[in-house]
Amino acid sequence: MPRTLIGTTLSNARSIFSSRIGSQTTVLTVLIGCWEVIGRSVQSPLLPPLTAILTAWLDLIFTKAFQRDLGISLFTMAMGFFAALVSGILLGVIMARYRTVEKLLDPYMNALMSSPISALVPIIMLVFGSQFTARVVIVFLFSFFAICINTVTGVKNADRALVEMVRSFGANDRQVTTIVALPGALPMILQGVRLSIARAVGGVLIAELMMALSGLGYQLSTYGAAFLIDYVYAIVGTITLIAYLLTEAVRLVERQLTYGRGT
């Protein structure tokens, strides 16, 4: 009986730790423990222990300046990302449905997708100034191309049998796109959205570091100049948490969509 109980317990524990959440929690716990031990052992200002970073974070989140700058960063990112989402899907559908447009724009899309957008920041500052519009444009550029290219791929790979069936009932190109192509492309579009969210977070941070007097990037620059490294890590952790939560939300939508299609 004890052996059976022990065997059952070990089996349950193994199934928990083999799961995705269990594995991630285990890795995270090990990393936190190692960081805390190394930070206390080395005692370097460049690697403070996590308890000091957590204390700095708790001190930050209740200040009005941090709350204001967090709101500014989130609003800037939301505006740029929403513009990229709408225009990226729209242009992606047009490129997928019209071969001439795709041939004309595809080389430039791929070139801009692979180019360092941060190198264009000085030009954007010259054109739009160093105000809110310029930051939104930078976030837009960081986010747009992954959404557009994934939309093109998803729409072009629409189920041919469904397309022919809908056409046999007299559907025109617009109806084929809205009834078959776009719903079939949703998983691919959501993958592009998930990639673009992380790029949008990086975009707003770069924009604020280089041109803004507000936002999380400004906070990061200010604390870095004062050599308050624990506060710098706290802000970086906040940015990482925001990106993680947003990408996980999109991943959840992907899973629900895949489950719905599977059933």
Helices and strands as residue ranges (DSSP letters): H 2-18, H 20-42, H 50-61, H 64-97, H 99-114, G 117-120, H 121-128, H 132-156, H 160-168, H 173-176, I 177-181, H 182-211, H 216-225, H 229-262
